[in-house]
Amino acid sequence: MIRSTSVPETVTLHVPFRIVKRGGRKEMQLPHGATQPCKADSTSVKALARAFRWKRMLESGEFATIADLAEREGIATSYMTRVLRLTLLAPDIVEAILDGTQGPEVTLARVPEPFQLDWRL
């Protein structure tokens, strides 16, 4: 019986990254060009789902006004109008948010702000 007495080699891997705040959480941001698995932001996805649900409820005539719907949902009318603006996003931006490929500059807090002319995903 032959036994190996070799010690496994230690491998050190250096990965440059930085910690950024995103949606109230801290996330690791890898350098440009590094691959990272895509992960959808659950807060943004939930906000999109609510926005499209509320839009459907308003368009169907179930509720006559945003104020009526906001009262039923137990939220402020101003919050509902901000979230409803998400239904006006371009389909490719909605898809990027759902896929988790929207990039760090697209956050729920920044989406309602006016877009810059050169804004991209």
C-alpha positions in Angstrom: 0.0 0.0 0.0 1.4 3.3 -1.1 0.4 6.4 0.8 0.8 9.9 -0.5 2.3 12.3 2.1 2.1 15.4 -0.1 0.4 18.4 1.3 -2.2 20.1 -0.8 -1.1 23.3 -2.3 -2.7 26.6 -1.2 -4.1 28.7 -4.0 -4.7 32.4 -3.4 -7.1 34.2 -5.6 -7.3 38.0 -5.7 -10.6 39.5 -7.0 -10.9 43.2 -7.1 -14.3 44.5 -6.1 -16.0 47.3 -4.3 -19.1 47.4 -2.0 -21.9 49.7 -3.2 -25.3 50.5 -1.7 -28.2 49.4 -3.9 -31.8 49.6 -2.9 -30.9 49.9 0.8 -28.6 46.9 0.7 -24.9 46.5 0.2 -23.7 44.6 -2.8 -20.4 43.5 -4.2 -19.6 45.2 -7.6 -17.0 43.5 -9.8 -14.8 45.4 -12.2 -16.2 46.1 -15.7 -15.9 43.1 -17.9 -16.0 40.6 -15.0 -18.9 38.1 -15.2 -21.3 37.9 -12.3 -24.5 35.8 -12.2 -27.5 38.0 -12.8 -29.9 38.3 -9.9 -33.1 40.3 -10.1 -33.7 42.9 -7.4 -36.7 41.6 -5.6 -37.8 45.0 -4.4 -37.9 46.3 -8.0 -39.6 43.2 -9.3 -42.3 43.5 -6.6 -42.8 47.2 -7.4 -43.2 46.4 -11.1 -45.7 43.7 -10.3 -47.7 46.0 -8.1 -47.6 48.8 -10.7 -49.0 46.6 -13.5 -51.6 45.1 -11.2 -52.8 48.5 -10.1 -52.8 49.7 -13.7 -55.0 46.7 -14.7 -57.4 47.4 -11.8 -57.7 51.1 -12.9 -58.1 50.3 -16.6 -60.7 47.6 -15.9 -62.9 50.1 -14.1 -62.7 48.2 -10.8 -61.6 51.5 -9.3 -62.6 54.9 -10.6 -59.6 56.9 -9.3 -56.1 56.3 -8.0 -57.2 57.7 -4.7 -59.9 55.1 -4.4 -57.4 52.3 -5.1 -54.8 53.7 -2.8 -57.4 53.8 0.0 -58.3 50.2 -0.6 -54.6 49.1 -0.6 -54.0 51.2 2.5 -51.1 53.2 1.0 -50.6 56.9 0.2 -51.8 58.2 -3.1 -48.5 59.8 -3.8 -46.6 56.5 -3.4 -49.1 54.8 -5.7 -48.6 57.4 -8.4 -44.8 57.0 -8.1 -45.0 53.3 -8.5 -47.6 53.5 -11.3 -44.9 55.4 -13.3 -43.0 52.1 -13.6 -45.7 51.0 -16.2 -44.4 53.7 -18.5 -40.9 52.3 -18.7 -39.7 50.9 -22.1 -40.3 47.2 -22.4 -36.5 46.5 -22.6 -35.9 48.3 -19.3 -38.7 46.3 -17.7 -37.2 43.1 -19.1 -33.7 44.1 -17.8 -35.1 44.7 -14.3 -36.9 41.3 -14.3 -33.7 39.6 -15.6 -31.5 41.4 -13.1 -29.3 42.9 -15.9 -30.4 46.5 -15.4 -27.1 47.7 -14.0 -26.4 49.5 -10.7 -27.7 52.9 -11.9 -31.3 51.6 -12.3 -32.8 51.6 -8.8 -36.3 51.9 -7.6 -35.3 55.3 -6.0 -33.9 56.6 -9.2 -36.4 55.4 -11.8 -39.0 58.1 -11.0 -36.4 60.8 -11.6 -36.2 62.4 -15.0 -33.9 60.5 -17.3 -30.8 62.0 -18.8 -30.7 62.1 -22.5 -27.8 59.7 -22.7 -29.2 57.2 -20.1 -28.6 53.6 -21.0 -29.0 50.2 -19.3 
